[in-house]
Amino acid sequence: MDAQIAQRERLLTTQEVAAWVGMTPSALSQLRFKGRGPKFRKLGPKTVRYVESDVQEWIDDAERTPTAEAS
């Protein structure tokens, strides 16, 4: 059983993900509400968790526009 648990990915709280990506928990919650944030799991009425690899994928997929191209 311990081997199965070790193979599972870590579940992160809103606060942990917000700190990781450099935003406030409130801003991350707003992205979640708008469907623009990383995938999440709703484990209860007030319990939201993020799978670590889903957050990394969201970061990796974020569009980057160099400043020179934006103007």
Secondary structure, DSSP 8 states (H G I E B T S, - for coil): -HHHHHHS--EE-HHHHHHHHTS-HHHHHHHHHHT-S---EEEETTEEEEEHHHHHHHHHH-----HHHH-
